[in-house]
């Protein structure tokens, strides 16, 4: 493979909560890696996903949302997101189609102005608006920042995904790939499994449980069986209040069973084997403001 024609580099995806970052990532890569939920702040760590084709390799760092922090976990997420902007070759900023640029977007513009990294603006959800309006949205954003490119897409309907990939490659340096072709993510499987369980919990639970839940994988072992191998997983959902524990377990354990069976299907698809999943629920008050607890869930101490 000639290095002169092969490109490898890093891209990051930023945007306010709920603009469709995880959906875009899953459509670009073609596999479900980043978790999706209609509740903000579902993406916790820098999920690194890898896209490889004959042109080159793009390593995506999917940052937590850039927003004003409310607690220790929030500060951690913001620190990671803002530091990533200077570590990558190109930034993708995903926004919704609108001519109104609110305080959240302006906060992101302020962060982008501190970096020299080229920024591609991606206007998502264009399937939901009149095509004639798209030019107006592009113009509104052009006035607030000097973008390298602006691309309208629909992540949900896979519209313009090829254009996004081609544009990213323009800004990557020439060089050999960082990962093997079959690498899709460098996150340990345990972490992905934890995120899949957390996604199902967030989707199933009512609004009264905000983001005060984390998932800890206690055990993940494989054993042989007649029909192939089985992966035994024991996981604990950590919540902040006793009242939350009751809601997560549900009447007669119904809610916990529902979360478990939905998560098990996704985990089986990813591991390509049968999964025996056992879930518990524990209360650890104010874990989001505890250095020890945050570190315990895989967050890096220096980012807190």
PyMOL commands that set and color helices and strands:
alter all, ss='L'
color gray80, all
select helices_A, chain A and resi 21-29+72-87+103-112+126-128+131-142+161-170+189-204+242-249+251-271+287-289+291-296+301-303
alter helices_A, ss='H'
color red, helices_A
select strands_A, chain A and resi 7-14+47-52+56-62+90-96+118-124+149-152+214-225+228-239+274-283
alter strands_A, ss='S'
color yellow, strands_A
deselect
rebuild
show_as cartoon
